[in-house]
Amino acid sequence: MTDAPGSSRSDPKAEYTRRRDARLAVAGRHERLHVRFGNFRLAVAVIAALIGWLALVRDALTPWWLLAPAVCFVVLAILHDRVLRARSRELRAAAFYDQGLARLSDRWAGTGEAGDRFSSKEHLYSDDLDLFGKGGLFELLSIARTRAGEETLARWLLSPAPLDALHARHAAVDELRPRLDLREDLAVLGEEVRAGLHSEPLAAWGDQPPTLNSPRARIAAAALALAAVAALVLWIETGHRITFFAVLVLEAAFGLHYRKRVERAVHAAELPSHDLALLSEVLARLEREKFHSPMLAELRARLDTETQSPSRSIARLNRLMELLDSRENVVLRVFGPPLLWTTQLAFTVENWRKHHGPAVRRWLEAVGEIEALSSLSGYSWEHPADPFPELTEDGPRFDGEGLGHPLIPEAGCVRNDLRLGSDVRMLVVSGSNMSGKSTLLRTVGVNAVLAMAGAPVRATRLRLSELSVGASIRVVDSLQGGTSRFYAEIKRLRRLVDLCGGQRPVLFLLDELLHGTNSHDRRTGSEAVVRGLVERGAIGLVTTHDLALAHIAEVLSPPGSNVHFEDNIEDGRITFDYILRPGVVRKSNALELMRSVGLDV
């Protein structure tokens, strides 16, 4: 099946539905074949039993007749296994498109990889903007199969990229957007739903020099194993056993000499070796691709080698590790020591590391970046109305029209315009409880994060410069750390001020600034903090439902300005339209909310 057209007019829902139904139809045919093969195998088993009875009990046939059903059974078993694997692949492909349909229908929360391990309360916006966790931005974006892909995508969301890197990512995402076949192929590789490869331990293992780097010792180990086999054959044929025991003594001396180094080599290779088969399959799929955008072409070039391809090299390492794991087999517990099984494999693995280890990190980084770009391209294809931001060196600037939050279902998403730049550097957003102030901060922040990661944004248009995002929205106290919310907040504000000394201007997002202290200190402290941020070149928003703080915009005018959200009381119910308006809000709904839940006020 060919890739979907790259036009923004493509209908992702219709295409996903068509592909899912096609995969399920093929899976249905494989299911019918599965039943037939099961019946055939059962019939062959019955025939074999009948031949066995005639040959061994009635002596009516020669036992050689049993070869025919045995061969048939083996052939049927091989074909049956292929059918089962093909059915499994089609079902995984259908599940991939089901997940895409769930995203398009806003039923995706909890169905993907949440990326909780990347969340950090110390980060300046990770928790505040719901990047990770169930229903977070990472879960919406990520379709990576390897941890390298997940780690790269998380790093892009947590760290803004320079403008040249963003332009390169835009071109790469644009090229990958229509390649549905590639995304499907990567999604169905392997049997596991979640990514499992520990990329950093594998890369670190490849960077280290081999601990067993003696070609002569490797040859000696193989020669001793062959000598042991020959001596065992000699013993069986002639009864002469002294040679066999002499070889065992030599092997024991050799094994004891290299024992510690062998143990270190085996232990070092065991941790990073998980799910190498998946990495090999991902590499093999990417090796078949040809790219044209500069970033993708450069990443693909990292997978080119003068000798064996990365996919085959990793597949060979995987086979070696599987053989190494088999030393726990009962048979190898008996025959392994005379064959120097573990020692020989340790030498072979270390020889692999000597020749291919230095390239592992390069391969993993290339896979990680291509998978991260694939995740962004999947999001872009599913949201054709979301444009790439316009990037400018004229900053600081955040100029957005029709801004919406990507985690809010489109049907309930109210969009607003917002401009921050040379004329207006700071907005004080006032409004009553639940009117949309915090959501506005998160909308601005998440779109800035998407823009600085190289992704499309949820807006009609967004023009912005390089920005470092810093937020104080979800700052909480710490019982274990003995830290109050107020103290945690002022520590976060200190870090925001320090961030202003960096290379990029700061976009600050402050929700209910210093509300954990008294009115006088809050007013004085808030004004000082915001003034300090603006004077250091930052732009941003401050929300409040305390109208006394609205004066901050007046004090900082013209760089500062007031905007607000309103609410209305209709038939005793409070309603919100979530539309941003100029000026200061003139009413509060706190008492009405208290009365609505039955409090006598």
C-alpha positions as CSV (number, residue, x, y, z in Angstrom):
1,M,0.0,0.0,0.0
2,T,1.4,3.4,-1.0
3,D,1.9,6.3,1.4
4,A,-0.9,8.8,1.9
5,P,-0.8,12.0,0.0
6,G,1.1,14.8,1.6
7,S,-1.6,17.4,0.9
8,S,-3.0,19.3,3.9
9,R,-6.4,18.5,2.5
10,S,-5.9,14.7,3.3
11,D,-8.5,13.3,5.6
12,P,-6.5,11.5,8.4
13,K,-9.6,9.9,9.9
14,A,-10.8,8.4,6.6
15,E,-7.3,7.2,5.7
16,Y,-6.8,5.6,9.1
17,T,-10.2,3.9,8.9
18,R,-9.5,2.6,5.4
19,R,-6.1,1.2,6.4
20,R,-7.3,-0.3,9.6
21,D,-10.2,-2.1,7.8
22,A,-7.8,-3.4,5.2
23,R,-5.4,-4.8,7.8
24,L,-8.3,-6.4,9.7
25,A,-9.6,-8.0,6.5
26,V,-6.1,-9.5,5.8
27,A,-5.9,-10.6,9.5
28,G,-9.3,-12.3,9.0
29,R,-8.0,-14.3,6.0
30,H,-5.0,-15.3,8.0
31,E,-7.3,-16.4,10.9
32,R,-9.1,-18.7,8.5
33,L,-5.8,-20.1,7.2
34,H,-4.8,-20.6,10.9
35,V,-7.8,-22.8,11.5
36,R,-7.2,-24.8,8.3
37,F,-3.6,-25.4,9.1
38,G,-4.6,-26.5,12.6
39,N,-7.0,-29.0,11.1
40,F,-4.3,-30.2,8.6
41,R,-1.8,-30.8,11.3
42,L,-4.4,-32.7,13.4
43,A,-5.2,-34.9,10.3
44,V,-1.5,-35.5,9.7
45,A,-1.0,-36.5,13.4
46,V,-3.9,-39.0,13.1
47,I,-2.4,-40.5,9.9
48,A,1.0,-40.7,11.6
49,A,-0.6,-42.6,14.5
50,L,-2.4,-44.9,12.1
51,I,0.9,-45.6,10.2
52,G,2.7,-46.2,13.4
53,W,0.1,-48.7,14.5
54,L,0.3,-50.5,11.2
55,A,4.1,-50.5,11.2
56,L,4.8,-51.2,14.9
57,V,1.9,-53.2,16.0
58,R,0.5,-55.0,13.0
59,D,3.9,-55.1,11.2
60,A,1.9,-54.4,8.0
61,L,4.2,-51.5,6.9
62,T,7.8,-50.6,7.2
63,P,8.6,-47.9,9.8
64,W,10.1,-45.8,7.0
65,W,6.5,-44.8,6.1
66,L,6.5,-42.6,9.2
67,L,8.9,-40.2,7.4
68,A,6.1,-39.0,5.1
69,P,3.8,-37.7,7.8
70,A,6.8,-36.4,9.8
71,V,7.9,-34.3,6.8
72,C,4.4,-33.1,6.1
73,F,4.0,-32.1,9.8
74,V,7.2,-30.1,9.8
75,V,6.3,-28.3,6.6
76,L,2.8,-27.5,7.9
77,A,4.3,-26.3,11.2
78,I,6.6,-23.9,9.3
79,L,3.8,-22.6,7.1
80,H,1.4,-22.3,10.1
81,D,4.0,-20.3,12.0
82,R,4.3,-17.9,9.0
83,V,0.6,-17.5,8.9
84,L,0.4,-16.8,12.7
85,R,3.2,-14.2,12.4
86,A,1.5,-12.5,9.5
87,R,-1.8,-12.4,11.3
88,S,-0.1,-10.9,14.4
89,R,1.5,-8.2,12.2
90,E,-1.8,-7.3,10.6
91,L,-3.4,-7.0,14.0
92,R,-0.6,-4.8,15.3
93,A,-1.0,-2.6,12.2
94,A,-4.8,-2.4,12.8
95,A,-4.0,-1.5,16.5
96,F,-1.7,1.3,15.3
97,Y,-4.4,2.9,13.2
98,D,-6.9,2.4,16.1
99,Q,-4.6,4.4,18.3
100,G,-4.5,7.1,15.6
101,L,-8.3,7.2,15.4
102,A,-8.4,7.4,19.2
103,R,-6.2,10.5,19.0
104,L,-8.4,12.0,16.3
105,S,-11.5,11.3,18.4
106,D,-9.9,12.6,21.7
107,R,-9.9,9.1,23.3
108,W,-6.2,8.7,23.4
109,A,-5.4,9.6,27.1
110,G,-3.9,6.5,28.7
111,T,-3.4,4.5,25.5
112,G,0.2,5.4,24.8
113,E,3.5,5.9,26.4
114,A,3.1,8.6,29.1
115,G,6.9,9.3,29.6
116,D,6.6,9.6,33.4
117,R,10.3,8.9,33.8
118,F,11.1,12.2,32.0
119,S,9.0,14.3,34.4
120,S,10.9,16.5,36.9
121,K,9.4,18.8,39.5
122,E,12.7,20.8,39.3
123,H,12.3,21.5,35.6
124,L,11.0,25.1,34.8
125,Y,7.9,24.0,32.9
126,S,7.7,20.2,32.7
127,D,5.0,19.6,35.3
128,D,3.4,23.0,34.8
129,L,2.6,22.4,31.2
130,D,1.6,18.7,31.5
131,L,4.3,17.5,29.2
132,F,4.4,14.0,30.7
133,G,2.0,11.6,32.4
134,K,-1.4,10.3,31.4
135,G,-3.0,12.6,28.9
136,G,0.2,14.7,28.6
137,L,1.8,16.2,25.5
138,F,4.4,13.4,25.2
139,E,1.7,10.7,25.1
140,L,-0.1,12.6,22.3
141,L,3.0,13.0,20.2
142,S,5.1,9.8,20.8
143,I,4.9,6.8,18.5
144,A,8.6,5.9,19.1
145,R,9.4,2.2,19.3
146,T,12.9,2.5,21.0
147,R,13.9,4.3,24.1
148,A,16.3,6.3,22.0
149,G,13.4,7.7,20.2
150,E,11.4,8.5,23.3
151,E,14.5,10.1,25.0
152,T,15.2,12.3,22.0
153,L,11.6,13.5,21.8
154,A,11.5,14.2,25.5
155,R,14.8,16.1,25.3
156,W,13.4,18.2,22.4
157,L,10.3,19.1,24.5
158,L,12.5,20.0,27.5
159,S,15.1,22.0,25.8
160,P,14.5,24.7,23.1
161,A,16.5,24.3,19.9
162,P,18.3,27.1,18.0
163,L,16.6,28.5,14.9
164,D,18.7,26.7,12.4
165,A,17.9,23.3,14.0
166,L,14.2,24.2,14.0
167,H,14.3,25.0,10.3
168,A,16.0,21.7,9.6
169,R,13.4,19.8,11.7
170,H,10.5,21.6,9.8
171,A,11.9,20.3,6.5
172,A,12.4,16.8,7.9
173,V,8.9,16.7,9.4
174,D,7.5,18.0,6.1
175,E,9.2,15.1,4.2
176,L,8.1,12.5,6.7
177,R,4.5,13.7,7.1
178,P,3.0,11.6,4.2
179,R,5.1,8.5,4.9
180,L,2.4,6.5,6.7
181,D,3.9,3.2,5.5
182,L,7.1,4.0,7.3
183,R,5.3,4.8,10.5
184,E,3.2,1.7,10.3
185,D,6.2,-0.5,9.6
186,L,8.1,0.9,12.6
187,A,5.0,0.5,14.8
188,V,4.5,-3.2,14.1
189,L,8.1,-4.3,14.5
190,G,8.7,-6.8,17.3
191,E,6.0,-8.2,19.6
192,E,6.2,-5.7,22.4
193,V,3.8,-2.8,22.5
194,R,6.1,-0.6,24.6
195,A,9.7,0.3,23.8
196,G,12.2,-1.6,25.9
197,L,15.7,-0.9,24.6
198,H,17.9,0.8,27.1
199,S,19.8,3.0,24.7
200,E,22.2,4.8,27.0
201,P,23.6,1.7,28.7
202,L,24.1,0.1,25.2
203,A,25.8,3.2,23.9
204,A,28.0,3.5,27.0
205,W,28.9,-0.2,26.7
206,G,29.9,0.4,23.1
207,D,32.1,3.4,24.0
208,Q,34.1,1.4,26.5
209,P,37.2,-0.5,25.3
210,P,36.9,-4.3,25.3
211,T,38.2,-6.1,28.4
212,L,39.1,-9.2,26.4
213,N,41.2,-8.1,23.5
214,S,43.6,-11.0,22.8
215,P,43.2,-12.7,19.4
216,R,45.6,-15.4,20.4
217,A,43.6,-16.2,23.5
218,R,40.4,-16.3,21.5
219,I,42.0,-18.8,19.1
220,A,43.4,-20.8,22.0
221,A,39.9,-21.1,23.6
222,A,38.5,-22.4,20.3
223,A,41.4,-24.8,19.9
224,L,40.9,-26.2,23.4
225,A,37.2,-26.7,22.8
226,L,37.9,-28.6,19.6
227,A,40.6,-30.7,21.4
228,A,38.1,-31.6,24.1
229,V,35.6,-32.8,21.4
230,A,38.3,-34.8,19.6
231,A,39.5,-36.3,22.9
232,L,35.9,-37.2,23.9
233,V,35.4,-39.0,20.5
234,L,38.7,-40.8,21.0
235,W,37.6,-41.9,24.4
236,I,34.3,-43.3,23.0
237,E,36.0,-45.1,20.1
238,T,39.0,-46.5,21.9
239,G,38.4,-46.2,25.6
240,H,41.5,-44.0,25.9
241,R,40.4,-41.3,28.4
242,I,43.7,-39.8,29.6
243,T,43.8,-37.4,26.7
244,F,40.3,-36.1,27.5
245,F,41.1,-35.4,31.2
246,A,44.4,-33.8,30.2
247,V,42.5,-31.4,27.9
248,L,40.1,-30.7,30.7
249,V,43.0,-29.7,33.0
250,L,44.3,-27.4,30.4
251,E,40.9,-25.9,29.9
252,A,40.5,-25.4,33.7
253,A,43.8,-23.6,33.9
254,F,42.9,-21.4,30.9
255,G,39.4,-20.7,32.3
256,L,40.8,-19.8,35.7
257,H,43.3,-17.4,34.2
258,Y,40.6,-15.5,32.3
259,R,37.8,-16.0,34.7
260,K,37.5,-12.6,36.2
261,R,37.8,-10.8,32.9
262,V,35.2,-13.1,31.4
263,E,32.8,-12.5,34.2
264,R,33.3,-8.7,33.9
265,A,32.8,-8.9,30.1
266,V,29.6,-11.0,30.5
267,H,28.2,-8.8,33.2
268,A,28.9,-5.6,31.3
269,A,27.1,-6.9,28.2
270,E,24.0,-8.3,29.9
271,L,22.3,-5.1,31.0
272,P,22.5,-3.2,27.7
273,S,21.6,-6.2,25.6
274,H,17.8,-6.2,26.1
275,D,15.6,-5.9,23.0
276,L,18.5,-5.9,20.5
277,A,16.2,-7.7,18.1
278,L,13.8,-4.7,18.0
279,L,16.7,-2.3,17.4
280,S,18.0,-4.5,14.6
281,E,14.5,-4.5,12.9
282,V,14.2,-0.7,13.3
283,L,17.6,-0.2,11.8
284,A,16.8,-2.6,8.9
285,R,13.7,-0.7,8.1
286,L,15.4,2.7,8.2
287,E,18.3,1.4,6.0
288,R,15.8,0.9,3.2
289,E,14.7,4.6,3.2
290,K,16.0,7.4,1.0
291,F,15.7,10.9,2.3
292,H,16.1,14.3,0.7
293,S,15.9,16.9,3.4
294,P,19.3,17.8,4.8
295,M,18.6,16.6,8.4
296,L,17.2,13.3,7.4
297,A,19.8,12.7,4.7
298,E,22.5,13.3,7.3
299,L,20.9,11.0,9.9
300,R,20.5,8.3,7.2
301,A,24.2,8.7,6.4
302,R,25.1,7.9,10.0
303,L,23.8,4.4,9.3
304,D,26.1,3.8,6.4
305,T,29.2,1.6,7.1
306,E,32.0,0.3,4.9
307,T,31.4,-3.3,6.0
308,Q,28.4,-4.9,7.6
309,S,25.2,-2.9,7.9
310,P,24.2,-1.7,11.4
311,S,21.1,-3.9,11.4
312,R,23.1,-7.0,10.6
313,S,25.7,-6.1,13.2
314,I,23.2,-5.6,15.9
315,A,21.4,-8.8,14.8
316,R,24.7,-10.7,15.2
317,L,25.2,-9.2,18.7
318,N,21.7,-10.3,19.6
319,R,22.4,-13.9,18.5
320,L,25.6,-13.9,20.5
321,M,23.7,-12.7,23.6
322,E,21.0,-15.3,23.1
323,L,23.7,-18.0,23.0
324,L,25.3,-16.5,26.1
325,D,21.9,-16.6,27.9
326,S,21.5,-20.3,26.9
327,R,24.4,-21.3,29.2
328,E,21.7,-21.8,31.9
329,N,20.3,-24.6,29.8
330,V,20.6,-28.0,31.4
331,V,22.5,-29.6,28.5
332,L,25.0,-26.7,28.4
333,R,25.5,-26.9,32.1
334,V,27.0,-30.4,31.4
335,F,28.7,-29.8,28.0
336,G,29.4,-26.1,28.4
337,P,32.6,-26.3,30.5
338,P,34.4,-28.6,28.1
339,L,33.4,-26.4,25.2
340,L,34.5,-23.3,27.1
341,W,31.0,-22.0,26.0
342,T,30.9,-18.8,28.2
343,T,34.6,-18.0,27.7
344,Q,34.4,-18.3,23.9
345,L,31.2,-16.2,23.7
346,A,32.7,-13.6,26.0
347,F,35.7,-13.3,23.6
348,T,33.4,-13.1,20.6
349,V,31.2,-10.4,22.2
350,E,34.3,-8.4,23.1
351,N,35.6,-8.8,19.6
352,W,32.3,-7.5,18.3
353,R,32.6,-4.5,20.7
354,K,36.1,-3.8,19.4
355,H,34.9,-3.6,15.8
356,H,31.4,-2.1,16.1
357,G,31.1,-0.6,19.6
358,P,32.3,2.9,18.8
359,A,29.5,3.2,16.1
360,V,26.7,2.1,18.4
361,R,26.1,5.6,19.9
362,R,26.0,7.1,16.4
363,W,23.5,4.5,15.3
364,L,21.3,5.0,18.4
365,E,21.4,8.8,18.1
366,A,20.3,8.5,14.4
367,V,17.5,6.1,15.2
368,G,16.4,8.3,18.1
369,E,16.2,11.5,16.0
370,I,14.5,9.8,13.1
371,E,11.9,8.4,15.5
372,A,11.4,11.7,17.2
373,L,10.9,13.4,13.8
374,S,8.5,10.5,12.9
375,S,6.5,11.3,16.0
376,L,6.2,15.0,15.1
377,S,5.4,14.1,11.5
378,G,2.6,11.8,12.6
379,Y,1.2,14.6,14.8
380,S,1.5,17.0,11.8
381,W,-0.3,14.6,9.5
382,E,-3.1,14.0,12.0
383,H,-3.6,17.8,12.4
384,P,-3.3,19.3,8.9
385,A,-4.7,22.7,10.1
386,D,-1.8,23.2,12.6
387,P,0.9,25.2,10.9
388,F,4.6,25.4,11.6
389,P,5.4,28.6,13.5
390,E,7.1,31.5,11.7
391,L,10.6,31.8,13.3
392,T,12.2,35.3,13.6
393,E,15.4,36.6,14.9
394,D,13.6,39.9,15.9
395,G,12.9,39.1,19.5
396,P,11.7,38.6,22.1
397,R,8.4,38.0,20.4
398,F,5.4,35.8,20.8
399,D,2.6,36.8,18.3
400,G,-0.2,34.3,18.0
401,E,-3.6,34.2,16.4
402,G,-6.2,31.6,17.1
403,L,-4.2,30.0,19.8
404,G,-5.6,26.8,21.2
405,H,-4.4,24.1,23.6
406,P,-3.5,20.8,21.8
407,L,-4.6,18.7,24.8
408,I,-8.1,20.2,24.8
409,P,-10.6,18.5,22.4
410,E,-11.1,20.7,19.4
411,A,-14.9,20.8,19.9
412,G,-14.4,22.5,23.3
413,C,-11.3,24.6,22.5
414,V,-11.8,28.3,22.6
415,R,-9.1,30.1,20.7
416,N,-7.6,33.5,21.5
417,D,-5.1,36.0,20.0
418,L,-2.1,37.1,22.1
419,R,0.8,39.3,21.3
420,L,3.9,39.9,23.3
421,G,6.9,41.8,21.9
422,S,8.6,45.2,21.8
423,D,5.4,47.2,22.5
424,V,3.7,45.0,25.1
425,R,6.1,42.8,27.0
426,M,3.9,41.7,29.9
427,L,0.2,41.0,30.3
428,V,-1.7,40.8,33.6
429,V,-4.6,38.4,33.1
430,S,-7.4,39.0,35.6
431,G,-10.6,37.1,36.0
432,S,-12.7,35.0,38.4
433,N,-12.0,31.5,39.4
434,M,-12.4,28.9,36.6
435,S,-12.6,31.6,33.9
436,G,-9.6,30.3,31.9
437,K,-6.6,32.1,33.2
438,S,-4.4,29.1,34.0
439,T,-5.5,27.4,30.7
440,L,-4.3,30.5,28.8
441,L,-0.9,30.2,30.4
442,R,-0.6,26.6,29.5
443,T,-1.9,27.3,26.0
444,V,0.9,29.9,25.4
445,G,3.5,27.7,27.1
446,V,2.7,24.4,25.3
447,N,2.6,26.1,21.9
448,A,6.0,27.7,22.7
449,V,7.3,24.3,23.7
450,L,6.0,22.8,20.4
451,A,7.5,25.6,18.4
452,M,10.9,25.3,20.1
453,A,10.9,21.5,19.5
454,G,10.3,21.8,15.8
455,A,6.6,20.7,15.8
456,P,3.5,22.4,14.3
457,V,1.5,24.5,16.7
458,R,-2.2,24.7,17.7
459,A,-2.8,28.1,16.2
460,T,-4.0,29.8,13.1
461,R,-0.7,31.6,13.0
462,L,2.2,32.0,15.4
463,R,5.3,34.1,14.9
464,L,7.9,33.9,17.6
465,S,11.6,34.3,18.3
466,E,13.9,31.9,20.2
467,L,12.5,31.7,23.7
468,S,13.2,29.9,26.9
469,V,10.0,29.0,28.7
470,G,9.8,29.4,32.5
471,A,6.6,28.8,34.5
472,S,5.3,29.0,38.0
473,I,1.8,27.4,37.6
474,R,1.8,24.1,39.6
475,V,4.3,24.8,42.3
476,V,3.5,22.7,45.4
477,D,4.9,22.3,48.9
478,S,7.0,19.4,49.9
479,L,6.4,17.6,53.2
480,Q,9.5,15.5,52.8
481,G,11.6,18.4,51.9
482,G,10.1,20.6,54.6
483,T,9.3,23.3,52.0
484,S,6.2,25.5,52.0
485,R,4.4,26.4,48.8
486,F,5.4,30.0,49.2
487,Y,9.1,29.1,49.7
488,A,8.9,26.6,46.7
489,E,7.5,29.4,44.6
490,I,10.1,32.0,45.4
491,K,12.8,29.5,44.7
492,R,11.2,28.9,41.3
493,L,11.1,32.7,40.7
494,R,14.8,33.0,41.6
495,R,15.5,30.4,38.9
496,L,13.4,32.3,36.4
497,V,15.3,35.5,37.1
498,D,18.6,33.6,36.7
499,L,17.3,32.1,33.4
500,C,17.1,35.6,32.1
501,G,20.9,35.7,32.1
502,G,21.0,33.0,29.4
503,Q,21.4,33.4,25.6
504,R,17.6,33.4,24.9
505,P,15.0,35.8,26.1
506,V,12.6,34.2,28.6
507,L,8.8,33.7,28.2
508,F,7.5,33.7,31.8
509,L,4.1,32.3,32.8
510,L,3.2,33.1,36.4
511,D,-0.1,31.9,37.9
512,E,-1.5,33.7,40.9
513,L,1.8,35.2,41.8
514,L,2.8,35.0,45.5
515,H,-0.7,34.2,46.7
516,G,0.8,32.4,49.7
517,T,1.5,35.6,51.6
518,N,-0.3,38.7,52.9
519,S,-1.7,41.4,50.6
520,H,0.9,44.0,51.2
521,D,3.9,41.7,50.7
522,R,2.2,40.1,47.7
523,R,1.7,43.4,46.0
524,T,5.1,44.8,46.6
525,G,6.9,41.4,45.9
526,S,4.9,40.8,42.7
527,E,5.6,44.2,41.3
528,A,9.3,43.8,42.0
529,V,9.5,40.3,40.5
530,V,7.7,41.2,37.3
531,R,9.6,44.5,36.9
532,G,12.9,42.6,37.3
533,L,11.9,40.0,34.7
534,V,10.8,42.7,32.2
535,E,14.0,44.8,32.8
536,R,16.1,41.7,32.0
537,G,14.4,41.3,28.6
538,A,11.8,38.8,29.4
539,I,8.2,38.7,28.1
540,G,5.2,36.9,29.6
541,L,1.9,36.7,31.5
542,V,0.8,37.0,35.1
543,T,-2.6,35.8,36.2
544,T,-4.5,37.0,39.2
545,H,-8.0,37.1,40.6
546,D,-6.9,39.7,43.1
547,L,-7.7,43.0,41.4
548,A,-5.2,44.8,43.6
549,L,-2.5,43.3,41.5
550,A,-3.9,44.6,38.2
551,H,-2.0,47.8,39.0
552,I,1.3,46.1,38.0
553,A,0.5,46.6,34.3
554,E,-0.2,50.3,35.0
555,V,3.1,50.7,36.8
556,L,5.0,49.1,34.0
557,S,3.0,50.8,31.2
558,P,3.6,51.0,28.3
559,P,5.4,47.6,28.3
560,G,2.6,46.3,30.5
561,S,-1.1,45.9,29.8
562,N,-4.2,44.4,31.3
563,V,-6.5,41.7,29.8
564,H,-9.2,39.6,31.4
565,F,-11.8,36.8,31.2
566,E,-15.4,37.3,32.1
567,D,-18.2,35.1,33.6
568,N,-21.9,35.4,33.6
569,I,-24.7,34.2,35.9
570,E,-27.5,32.6,34.0
571,D,-30.4,30.9,35.8
572,G,-28.3,30.7,39.0
573,R,-25.5,29.0,37.1
574,I,-22.1,30.5,36.3
575,T,-21.0,30.3,32.7
576,F,-17.7,31.2,31.0
577,D,-17.0,32.0,27.3
578,Y,-13.2,31.9,27.8
579,I,-12.7,34.8,25.4
580,L,-9.8,37.1,26.3
581,R,-10.7,40.8,26.4
582,P,-8.7,44.0,27.0
583,G,-8.7,45.7,30.4
584,V,-9.3,44.6,34.0
585,V,-12.1,42.3,35.0
586,R,-14.7,44.2,37.1
587,K,-16.4,41.4,39.0
588,S,-15.7,38.2,41.0
589,N,-17.6,34.9,41.2
590,A,-16.1,33.5,44.4
591,L,-19.2,34.1,46.5
592,E,-21.5,32.7,43.8
593,L,-19.3,29.6,43.6
594,M,-19.5,29.1,47.3
595,R,-23.3,29.5,47.3
596,S,-23.5,27.1,44.3
597,V,-22.1,24.2,46.4
598,G,-24.4,25.0,49.3
599,L,-22.3,27.2,51.6
600,D,-24.2,29.8,53.5
601,V,-22.5,33.0,52.7
